[in-house]
Each structure stands twice: as structure tokens, then as C-alpha cells.
Amino acid sequence: MPYKLRWPRLRSPKDWLLAFLIGQLICLLLWAVSWPQPVVTLSFLVEDTTEEAAWAPIINDFHTTHPNIRIRLRTNPDNIPDPFTTDVRSNIHQADFQTRQPPQYDIVYMDTVWTAPFAKNLKALNGLVRRDNLDLDAFLDSEIAAGTVDGKLYRLPMMTEIGLLYYRKDWLAAVGKTLPTTIDELDELVTAIKDSPKGDNLQHGYLWQGFAYEGLITNFVEVLGGAGGALTKDEQNYIELDNPQAAEAVETMSQLITRGISPTNIMDYTEQSSQDEFRKGKSLFLRTWPSFWKDIQQEPWKDNIGIAPPFSFLSGEQGKGCRGGWGFGISQKSRHQNEAWEAIKYLTGEKAQQAYSASTGSLPTRPALFPAAIKNNPMMENILSYLDSSSVFRPSLKNYSQESTDLQAALSSRLAAAVRLVSATP
């Protein structure tokens, strides 16, 4: 005989009240499940509209899988006059940390050297990494180390960089020369090309970043390394310049100006302006970052461009490029730390890194993506090998921002003296 479902009889007012309450509870649960979840808007700061365009499709993909989180990109929100350098962006974040209001930027898009000075204002990510079983071994060890302070991870790496030398192979071939290593050899090469039949178009021997910002420090680190020096000794929490190697490096950078190898307005050059000048086709060498390779492919003389590690100038050996790179942290003041973490995991994931690398020519921080990067850009194979054998990091100092500012001022003073010397020469 089939079983018939029988509803319990409600015999008393108490039974009716209980049934009513249970019904209300079920309705509330159904309402809570069906009620739209609030949308959280996060933002992070980028350099310019070009970088915005590279991020746009990646962020749109994130929105499709995370409908309740929105990411807004911002660049130069206060219309600060150009150049909108890394130092300017660092200052914007420092000011954001100090306000008593909720942060403008829940997500902090960070340069490698910001980790230590920013750490006290960032959320340590170790607990979130353990909770979600995020595999940190999938990233470059050096990049994870750059995001770690006192054993705590504050920055998850998204892309890495290394200083490179771009040069005109056709001009070297015209005079039968190979790449110089010392400043004397560089001076002789520039002179030889200018004196050759194909040298009429050569205007600048060597372009680099001489403007007073972090880019100047990266150039100095590379020249200092060629002199056998470093910015710090052992565990010192300050930049050490009172040594012969530093003095020699400063003198070398000055001689680039006084010998006429670099233009007298080199102190106006940032990454973008030096790249723009090189693309005019009147410069022999340029020191800049890997992403420029993609830009230079638009030039008709692109096949005449070679890359190498930066000049050592003083050692006579292959130089080492200064490491850079960008990653993400979470503001300690953020009220949306879980949402920010979900965004960071996505933006540093394989799909996002591969898309960003293909779009910009930058280097990923996940070794598993390197084969695809090399396939898209054969020159990338050389660049990636430099990461292991020919690179150097700037020091991780908690007071790095002030130390860098002081060093920029000291270097600018010496370079300005070199410019005045050239200007005073008849």
C-alpha cells in the first residue's frame, strides 16, 4: 500500500505560532539568498592611459567571474604636471596611508622598492596565502623575496623588469666594431661612427634616465655595480656612498656628459622621453626596460636593434641590469580586504600575467609563462637569461624613500656641475 504524506495537525495556538515562526524563518532565508549582494568597488593607481588600456581587457574578464567586485583604474588623479613618475605615485600612496579616511586605493600597485617602506601600512598576506593554499613556488623566488619584509609577505608579484641596453647594430657594423664595455671604448666608438660616411645622422651616443627620480637611481645602481660597489653594506639601513666605488661611478656618469657621449639635457630624460628620443633614429645606445622592445617593433629599422645587459663602464665585463617590477598589496586601512585579495589573486594569476605580457612586452613573474613569452618574442630568451645571471636589486630599506630622495639630490648636483662645465666650454 503506497505511503501517504500526512501533515501534522495543529491542535493548539502554540502549534500555530510555531508553524508561523518556521514559515517566517524560511521566507527570510529565501529572501537572503535571493537578495542582490552589494557591489564593492576597488581601485589601483597606474602610470598612464597606455597602461590603462593594457589592463582593461584583464579587468573586464575579472568582472565576468566576480560580478560583485568592480575594479577602477586611476592615473594622475590630481592632474600633477608631467612626468608622473614612480616617485610621484609613491608619494600619493604615502599620503593615502596617513589620512584618517578610508583609503582611496584598497589595492596598492607597488614598485619593488616600496615594499619595505610601505610594509607597516599594508596587510600581511601570509594568512590569506595559507587559507587559500596559494602556491608561492609558482612565482620567481627573487620576486617573492622582494615582496617580503621580516619574514612576512606584503606584495604579490605581477610583472618583473630588468635594465637593458638597446643599440643600433647597423651603425656598429658600419665601422666594424663590437659592443664596448668601458667608457673609453664607448667614447671611441661614438667618435668613429660620427666620422664615418654613415654617421651624419647620429646625434646622441648614449641615452639614459638622468631626471631626478627613481629612474636615476636604477641607472646609478648599474654603473656602481660595474665599479664593484653596491648601495649598502651588509645589514645597514642606509645607502652607503662614502667609498671609492661610489665616487668612481658618479664621476663616470658625469663624464658621459662632459665627453659629449650623452646630451647636456640628459637630466630631463625619464623612461618615456628617452624612449621617444631613441625612436627618432638618431641615437646609438639607450638604457631602458624590456617592454620597450614591443614599441620599437613599429619602427622601419627595427631589425637593426640589438639588446644586451647595460654597460659596466668600469669593469670591462658584462654589466648587470637593475631589477624592477610591480606587484600588489592591500592597504591595512581597507574595509574590503577579502575582495582586494580576490582581485590580487586574479591579477597575478597565469591568465592575467600572460595577457599583460603579450600586450605590453613586459616579463611575467611566473616561470611557467616564460616559454609562451619567448614564443611571442624570440628576443625574450636573452632577456630572461639576464634575470638569473645579470641582474641586481636595489636594497630593501624601511627608510628607502628618504634615502633615495637624498641620493637623487646628490647625483643631480654632480650631473648639473658636469652640464655647467660643458656649457662654459667655448
C-alpha positions in Angstrom: 0.0 0.0 0.0 1.5 3.4 -1.0 2.7 5.6 1.8 0.7 8.9 2.1 2.4 12.0 3.4 0.5 13.3 6.3 0.9 16.9 7.6 1.0 17.2 11.4 -2.2 18.5 12.9 -2.1 21.9 14.6 -4.1 21.3 17.7 -3.3 24.4 19.8 -2.5 28.1 19.4 1.1 27.2 20.4 1.4 24.9 17.4 0.0 27.5 15.1 2.5 30.1 16.4 5.4 27.7 16.0 4.3 26.9 12.4 4.0 30.6 11.7 7.6 31.3 13.0 9.0 28.5 11.0 7.3 29.8 7.9 8.7 33.3 8.6 12.2 31.9 9.0 12.0 30.0 5.7 10.9 33.2 4.0 13.7 35.2 5.5 16.3 32.6 4.3 14.9 32.6 0.8 14.9 36.4 0.8 18.5 36.5 2.0 19.6 34.1 -0.7 17.9 35.9 -3.5 18.7 39.4 -2.4 21.4 41.0 -4.6 24.8 41.2 -2.9 26.3 44.7 -2.6 28.9 45.6 -5.2 32.3 46.6 -3.8 34.4 48.9 -5.9 38.2 48.7 -5.6 40.8 50.9 -7.3 44.5 51.0 -8.0 46.9 53.6 -9.5 48.6 53.2 -12.8 51.1 55.3 -14.8 49.1 56.5 -17.8 46.4 55.8 -20.3 48.6 53.3 -22.2 48.8 51.1 -19.1 45.1 51.6 -18.5 44.4 50.2 -22.0 46.6 47.1 -21.3 44.7 46.4 -18.0 41.2 47.0 -19.4 40.5 43.5 -21.0 42.0 41.7 -18.0 39.8 43.6 -15.6 36.8 43.1 -17.8 37.4 39.3 -17.6 37.7 39.6 -13.8 34.3 41.3 -13.7 32.6 38.4 -15.5 33.7 36.0 -12.8 33.4 38.3 -9.9 30.1 40.3 -10.5 30.1 41.8 -7.0 33.6 43.3 -7.3 34.5 46.2 -9.5 38.0 47.4 -10.2 38.6 51.0 -11.3 41.9 52.2 -12.7 43.1 55.6 -11.9 46.0 57.6 -13.3 47.2 61.0 -12.1 44.0 61.8 -10.2 45.2 65.2 -9.1 46.5 66.3 -12.6 50.1 66.6 -11.4 52.3 68.0 -14.2 54.4 65.5 -16.1 56.3 63.5 -15.6 54.0 61.3 -13.4 57.0 59.3 -12.1 57.2 56.3 -9.7 58.2 58.8 -7.0 55.0 60.8 -7.5 52.9 57.7 -7.3 54.8 56.6 -4.2 54.0 59.9 -2.5 50.3 59.6 -3.4 50.2 56.3 -1.6 52.1 57.6 1.4 49.6 60.4 1.7 46.7 57.9 1.4 48.2 55.9 4.2 48.3 58.9 6.5 44.7 60.1 6.2 42.0 59.1 8.7 39.6 58.4 5.9 39.1 55.1 4.2 41.9 54.6 1.6 41.5 55.8 -2.0 43.3 52.7 -3.0 42.4 49.4 -1.3 44.8 47.7 -3.8 48.3 49.1 -3.7 50.1 48.6 -7.0 53.7 48.6 -5.9 57.3 49.0 -7.3 59.8 46.5 -5.8 61.4 49.1 -3.6 58.2 50.2 -2.0 57.6 47.0 0.0 59.9 47.8 2.9 58.8 51.5 3.5 55.1 50.6 2.9 55.0 47.4 5.0 53.7 49.0 8.2 50.7 50.3 6.2 50.0 47.0 4.4 48.2 43.8 5.3 50.5 40.8 5.7 49.4 38.2 3.1 50.7 35.1 4.7 47.5 34.1 6.4 45.5 34.5 3.2 48.1 32.5 1.2 47.8 29.6 3.7 44.0 29.9 3.8 43.6 29.6 0.0 46.6 27.2 -0.5 48.2 29.7 -2.9 51.4 28.2 -4.4 54.1 30.8 -3.9 56.6 28.4 -5.6 54.8 29.2 -8.9 56.5 32.7 -8.8 60.1 33.6 -9.2 61.9 33.2 -5.9 63.6 36.6 -6.2 60.2 38.3 -6.7 58.7 36.7 -3.6 61.8 37.7 -1.7 61.3 41.3 -3.0 57.8 41.3 -1.5 58.8 40.0 1.9 59.9 42.1 4.9 60.9 40.5 8.2 59.5 37.1 7.1 56.1 38.5 6.1 54.8 38.7 2.6 53.2 42.1 1.7 53.4 42.2 -2.1 52.4 39.5 -4.6 54.4 40.0 -7.8 52.7 40.6 -11.2 55.5 41.6 -13.6 59.2 41.9 -13.4 61.8 44.1 -15.2 65.5 44.4 -15.7 67.6 47.2 -17.1 68.7 46.6 -20.7 70.9 48.2 -23.3 69.3 48.8 -26.8 71.7 49.5 -29.6 71.9 50.0 -33.4 73.6 47.0 -34.9 73.8 48.6 -38.3 76.0 51.5 -37.0 78.3 49.2 -35.2 78.7 47.1 -38.3 79.4 50.1 -40.4 82.6 50.7 -38.5 83.4 47.1 -37.8 83.1 47.4 -34.1 81.6 45.2 -31.4 79.8 46.4 -28.2 82.1 48.5 -26.0 82.4 47.7 -22.3 84.3 50.7 -20.9 83.6 54.4 -21.2 86.8 54.9 -23.2 85.7 52.3 -25.7 82.2 53.9 -25.9 83.7 57.3 -26.5 86.0 55.9 -29.3 83.0 54.1 -30.9 80.8 57.2 -30.9 83.6 59.3 -32.5 84.3 56.6 -35.1 80.7 56.4 -36.2 80.3 60.2 -36.3 83.4 60.4 -38.5 82.2 57.6 -40.8 80.1 58.1 -44.0 77.0 56.8 -42.2 77.5 58.9 -39.2 75.8 62.1 -40.4 72.5 61.1 -38.7 74.0 60.2 -35.3 73.0 62.8 -32.8 73.3 61.0 -29.4 75.8 58.4 -28.4 74.0 57.1 -25.3 70.6 57.9 -23.8 69.6 57.1 -20.2 67.4 58.4 -17.4 69.0 61.4 -15.7 65.9 63.1 -14.3 65.8 63.3 -10.5 63.5 60.4 -9.7 63.9 56.7 -9.1 64.9 56.0 -12.6 68.2 57.9 -12.0 68.8 55.5 -9.1 68.4 52.4 -11.2 71.0 53.8 -13.7 73.4 54.6 -10.8 73.0 51.1 -9.4 74.1 49.6 -12.7 77.2 51.9 -13.0 78.0 51.4 -9.4 77.9 47.6 -9.9 80.4 48.0 -12.7 82.7 49.7 -10.3 82.4 46.8 -7.9 80.2 48.6 -5.4 76.7 48.5 -4.0 74.3 50.9 -2.4 74.6 49.3 1.0 77.0 47.2 3.1 75.7 44.1 4.9 72.7 44.9 7.0 73.0 48.7 7.0 69.6 50.5 6.8 71.0 53.4 4.8 72.7 54.0 1.5 76.5 54.0 1.7 78.3 56.4 -0.7 81.4 57.2 1.2 83.6 54.8 -0.7 85.9 54.9 -3.8 83.5 52.8 -5.9 80.6 55.2 -5.5 82.9 58.2 -6.3 84.1 56.4 -9.4 80.6 55.7 -10.5 79.5 59.3 -10.0 82.5 60.5 -12.0 81.7 58.1 -14.8 78.1 59.4 -15.1 79.5 62.9 -15.2 81.9 62.0 -17.9 79.1 60.8 -20.1 78.1 64.4 -20.3 81.5 66.1 -20.4 82.7 63.9 -23.1 79.6 64.5 -25.2 78.6 60.9 -25.2 75.2 61.9 -23.7 73.4 65.1 -24.4 73.6 68.0 -21.9 69.8 67.8 -21.4 70.1 64.2 -20.1 68.8 65.5 -16.7 65.4 66.0 -18.4 65.1 62.4 -19.5 62.7 59.8 -18.0 62.0 56.4 -19.4 59.3 57.7 -21.7 61.2 60.7 -23.0 64.4 58.8 -23.6 62.5 56.1 -25.5 60.7 58.7 -27.6 64.1 60.3 -28.4 65.7 56.9 -29.4 62.8 56.2 -31.7 63.7 59.2 -33.8 66.5 57.1 -35.1 69.4 59.4 -34.2 70.8 57.7 -31.1 73.3 54.8 -30.9 72.5 53.4 -27.4 69.6 53.5 -25.0 69.3 52.1 -21.5 65.7 51.2 -20.6 63.3 48.3 -19.8 62.2 45.1 -21.7 58.7 46.4 -22.6 60.3 48.9 -25.0 61.1 46.1 -27.3 57.4 45.9 -28.3 57.3 49.6 -29.0 60.4 49.6 -31.2 58.9 46.9 -33.5 56.9 49.7 -35.1 60.0 51.4 -36.5 61.2 50.6 -40.1 64.7 50.0 -38.8 63.5 47.5 -36.1 65.7 44.7 -37.5 68.8 46.8 -36.7 68.1 46.8 -33.0 70.0 44.6 -30.6 69.8 44.2 -26.8 72.4 43.4 -24.2 72.9 44.0 -20.5 73.7 47.6 -19.6 77.2 49.0 -19.7 79.5 48.1 -16.8 81.8 51.0 -17.9 84.5 50.4 -15.3 85.0 46.6 -15.0 85.5 45.8 -18.7 83.0 42.9 -18.2 79.3 42.4 -19.0 77.2 44.7 -16.8 74.2 43.8 -14.7 70.8 45.4 -15.1 68.9 46.8 -12.2 65.8 44.8 -11.3 62.4 46.4 -11.2 58.9 45.2 -11.3 55.4 45.7 -10.0 53.1 43.8 -7.7 50.0 44.2 -5.5 49.5 44.7 -1.8 46.4 45.5 0.3 46.0 48.7 2.4 45.8 47.9 6.1 43.0 50.5 6.3 40.9 48.8 3.6 37.4 47.8 4.6 37.3 45.4 1.7 40.4 43.3 2.3 38.8 40.0 1.2 37.6 41.5 -2.0 41.0 43.0 -2.6 42.7 39.7 -2.1 40.3 38.0 -4.6 41.3 40.7 -7.1 45.0 40.3 -6.4 44.9 36.5 -6.8 43.3 37.0 -10.2 45.6 39.8 -11.4 48.7 37.9 -10.5 47.4 34.6 -11.9 48.6 32.9 -15.1 45.8 34.1 -17.4 46.2 37.8 -16.4 50.0 37.7 -16.4 50.1 36.1 -19.8 47.7 38.6 -21.3 49.5 41.6 -19.8 52.9 40.3 -21.0 51.6 39.7 -24.5 50.0 43.2 -24.6 52.9 45.2 -23.2 56.1 43.1 -23.7 56.8 43.0 -20.0 58.2 40.0 -18.2 55.9 37.7 -16.2 56.8 36.6 -12.6 55.6 33.0 -13.1 58.3 30.8 -14.7 55.6 28.6 -16.3 54.8 31.5 -18.6 58.3 32.1 -19.9 58.0 29.6 -22.8 55.0 31.4 -24.2 56.7 34.8 -23.7 59.7 33.5 -25.7 57.5 32.1 -28.4 55.8 35.5 -28.8 59.1 37.4 -28.7 62.4 35.5 -29.6 64.5 38.3 -28.0 62.8 37.5 -24.7 65.0 34.4 -24.4 68.1 36.5 -23.9 66.3 38.9 -21.5 65.1 36.0 -19.3 68.6 34.6 -19.0 69.8 38.0 -17.8 67.3 37.8 -14.8 69.4 34.9 -13.3 72.9 35.9 -14.4 73.0 39.6 -15.0 70.7 41.5 -12.6 70.9 43.3 -9.2 68.2 44.5 -6.9 68.1 47.9 -5.1 68.3 47.4 -1.3 65.2 46.7 0.8 65.3 49.5 3.3 62.4 50.6 5.5 63.6 54.2 5.0 64.3 53.7 1.3 62.1 56.6 0.2 64.1 59.2 2.1 67.5 57.6 1.2 66.6 57.5 -2.5 65.5 61.2 -2.4 68.8 62.2 -0.8 70.8 60.2 -3.3 68.8 61.7 -6.2 69.7 65.2 -5.0 73.4 64.3 -4.6 73.6 62.8 -8.1 71.7 65.7 -9.6 74.1 68.2 -8.1 77.1 66.4 -9.7 75.4 66.0 -13.0 74.4 69.6 -13.1 78.0 70.6 -12.4 79.0 68.5 -15.5 76.4 70.3 -17.6 77.7 73.7 -16.4 81.2 72.6 -17.3 80.2 71.7 -20.9 78.1 74.9 -21.3 81.1 77.0 -20.2 83.5 75.4 -22.6 83.9 77.5 -25.8 
